[in-house]
Amino acid sequence: MTGSAIAMFVVGAVIIWGGLATSITYAIVKASKK
């Protein structure tokens, strides 16, 4: 893989994991407020 392909993969992974972490955190906060 070229450097740019690796960079694109890393950026995509960070966005995906960031979204998952945000969703999980939001769900935990929402559940704990009940």
MODELLER restraints for C-alpha pairs under 7 A, 6 or more apart:
rsr = mdl.restraints
at = mdl.atoms
